[in-house]
Amino acid sequence: MKFVLLYKSNLSQHHFTDDIRHLWEGLSGRVQLYMQGHPQTMSSEDARLEQIVEMLSPLGEITWKMMMGEYLLYLDGFGFGGIYDDRLMLKPTPSVDRMIPDAPREAPYPGAGEMVVADDVPLDTLMELLPQMCFELPKKKACRPF
């Protein structure tokens, strides 16, 4: 994990060093606590996004929006899920519950609601499922096409 620290101060060098030291001590404590509680904090890779977009493109226009290192996915303007930690995750809908009832569910990040992990779902099932999900989801403004 990489952090970039931008700091602007008109204080002397001594105060600047003390401020940075105190800031880092507070930040590193929070980061360590976060990492201990949530070991899966990796961002998704562009290659995984390309793979999923290419795989699902026969269904219609697949668009995406990057948010905090992860990707929200849209099919013809309907937000159906995302890529979190390089895993395809779907919003829980009645269609998802009916077609893949045994798929594992997890929160994609701390504090989020559960989503369905769809990495092991066969492609033909996904191709049948996603258009049905769109009837159950509100249409949202999608971002750039890939």
C-alpha positions as CSV (number, residue, x, y, z in Angstrom):
1,M,0.0,0.0,0.0
2,K,1.4,3.4,-1.0
3,F,0.6,6.7,0.7
4,V,1.4,10.1,-0.7
5,L,1.6,13.0,1.8
6,L,1.1,16.5,0.7
7,Y,1.9,19.1,3.3
8,K,2.0,22.9,3.1
9,S,3.1,25.0,6.0
10,N,4.7,28.4,6.5
11,L,6.2,27.2,9.8
12,S,9.9,26.8,10.5
13,Q,11.7,23.6,9.6
14,H,11.6,22.5,13.2
15,H,7.8,22.9,13.5
16,F,7.4,21.2,10.1
17,T,9.3,18.1,11.2
18,D,7.4,17.9,14.5
19,D,4.1,18.3,12.6
20,I,5.0,15.6,10.2
21,R,6.1,13.3,13.0
22,H,2.9,13.7,14.9
23,L,0.8,13.4,11.8
24,W,2.6,10.2,10.8
25,E,2.3,8.7,14.3
26,G,-1.4,9.3,14.3
27,L,-1.9,8.1,10.7
28,S,0.3,4.9,11.0
29,G,-1.7,3.9,14.1
30,R,-5.0,4.2,12.2
31,V,-3.6,2.4,9.1
32,Q,-2.3,-0.5,11.3
33,L,-5.7,-0.8,13.0
34,Y,-7.4,-0.7,9.7
35,M,-5.1,-3.3,8.2
36,Q,-5.5,-5.6,11.2
37,G,-9.2,-5.5,11.0
38,H,-9.5,-5.7,7.2
39,P,-6.7,-7.7,5.6
40,Q,-8.2,-7.5,2.0
41,T,-7.4,-3.9,1.0
42,M,-6.1,-4.4,-2.5
43,S,-7.4,-2.4,-5.4
44,S,-8.7,-4.1,-8.5
45,E,-6.5,-4.4,-11.6
46,D,-7.2,-2.9,-15.0
47,A,-6.7,-6.3,-16.6
48,R,-9.5,-7.8,-14.6
49,L,-11.8,-4.9,-15.6
50,E,-10.9,-5.5,-19.3
51,Q,-11.5,-9.2,-19.0
52,I,-15.0,-8.8,-17.4
53,V,-16.0,-6.0,-19.8
54,E,-15.0,-8.1,-22.8
55,M,-16.8,-11.1,-21.4
56,L,-20.0,-9.3,-20.8
57,S,-20.0,-7.0,-23.9
58,P,-22.3,-9.2,-26.0
59,L,-25.2,-8.2,-23.6
60,G,-25.0,-4.5,-24.4
61,E,-23.1,-1.4,-23.5
62,I,-20.9,-2.2,-20.5
63,T,-19.7,1.0,-18.8
64,W,-17.8,1.5,-15.7
65,K,-16.8,4.1,-13.1
66,M,-13.7,3.9,-11.0
67,M,-14.2,4.7,-7.3
68,M,-11.6,4.4,-4.6
69,G,-9.5,1.8,-6.6
70,E,-12.5,-0.3,-7.5
71,Y,-14.9,-0.4,-10.4
72,L,-18.7,0.1,-10.5
73,L,-20.2,-1.7,-13.5
74,Y,-23.3,-0.7,-15.6
75,L,-25.1,-2.6,-18.3
76,D,-27.0,-0.2,-20.6
77,G,-27.1,2.3,-17.7
78,F,-28.2,-0.1,-15.0
79,G,-25.7,-0.5,-12.1
80,F,-25.6,-4.2,-11.6
81,G,-22.4,-4.6,-9.5
82,G,-18.7,-4.0,-9.5
83,I,-15.2,-5.3,-9.3
84,Y,-13.9,-5.3,-5.8
85,D,-10.4,-6.8,-4.9
86,D,-10.4,-8.3,-8.5
87,R,-13.7,-10.2,-7.8
88,L,-16.9,-9.7,-9.8
89,M,-19.7,-8.9,-7.3
90,L,-23.4,-8.5,-8.1
91,K,-26.1,-6.5,-6.3
92,P,-28.5,-8.9,-4.5
93,T,-31.8,-8.9,-6.5
94,P,-34.6,-11.5,-6.7
95,S,-33.2,-12.8,-10.0
96,V,-29.8,-13.3,-8.3
97,D,-31.4,-15.1,-5.4
98,R,-33.4,-17.3,-7.7
99,M,-30.6,-18.2,-10.2
100,I,-27.5,-18.4,-8.0
101,P,-28.9,-19.0,-4.5
102,D,-25.7,-20.7,-3.2
103,A,-23.2,-18.1,-4.3
104,P,-21.3,-16.6,-1.4
105,R,-22.1,-13.2,-0.1
106,E,-19.7,-10.6,1.3
107,A,-19.4,-6.9,1.9
108,P,-17.1,-5.5,-0.8
109,Y,-15.6,-3.1,1.7
110,P,-16.0,-2.3,5.4
111,G,-19.4,-0.8,6.1
112,A,-21.0,-1.8,2.8
113,G,-24.0,-4.1,2.4
114,E,-23.5,-7.6,1.2
115,M,-23.1,-8.4,-2.4
116,V,-23.0,-11.7,-4.3
117,V,-19.5,-13.0,-5.3
118,A,-20.0,-14.1,-8.9
119,D,-16.4,-15.2,-9.8
120,D,-17.4,-18.9,-9.9
121,V,-20.7,-18.4,-11.7
122,P,-20.7,-19.9,-15.2
123,L,-20.6,-17.4,-18.1
124,D,-23.9,-18.7,-19.6
125,T,-25.6,-18.1,-16.2
126,L,-24.3,-14.6,-16.0
127,M,-25.4,-13.9,-19.6
128,E,-28.9,-15.0,-18.7
129,L,-28.9,-13.3,-15.3
130,L,-27.7,-9.8,-16.0
131,P,-30.5,-8.7,-18.4
132,Q,-33.1,-10.0,-15.8
133,M,-31.4,-8.0,-13.1
134,C,-31.7,-4.8,-15.1
135,F,-35.5,-5.0,-14.8
136,E,-35.1,-5.0,-11.0
137,L,-32.7,-2.2,-10.7
138,P,-33.1,1.6,-11.0
139,K,-31.4,3.2,-14.0
140,K,-28.5,5.4,-13.1
141,K,-26.3,7.6,-15.1
142,A,-23.4,5.5,-16.4
143,C,-19.9,6.9,-17.0
144,R,-17.4,6.3,-19.7
145,P,-17.5,3.3,-21.9
146,F,-14.5,1.1,-21.8
